[in-house]
Amino acid sequence: MTREPAAPDDPRMRDYTAPHITALLGELHRRGMPYGLLWGSASAGESTLDGRILVDFGNAPVSTLLNLLHLLRDIEGSE
């Protein structure tokens, strides 16, 4: 399945809260483990960029987390 990647400046990224991000990181950990994607220390960061919370694995925007999850879901769906 081909999707447009989420852009860091997408206004919808402002809707994600720290609990949402924590849940998404849990999903990333579960789905990514078989592929060696391990970010055990990743968390919803306290840093923000223009109203958007940054994910604390190198201060990545939430869009990076969502795009990784979309890729993992697509891989699982094709297997």
CORUR-V949773 format. One record per helix or strand. SS is the DSSP state (H for helix, E for strand). FROM is the first residue (numbers start at 1). TO is the last residue. Records with the same first field share a line. If there is no record, write none. Layout:
SS->FROM-TO ; FROM-TO
//
This chain:
H->11-15 ; 18-33 ; 62-78
E->44-49 ; 52-55 ; 60-61
//
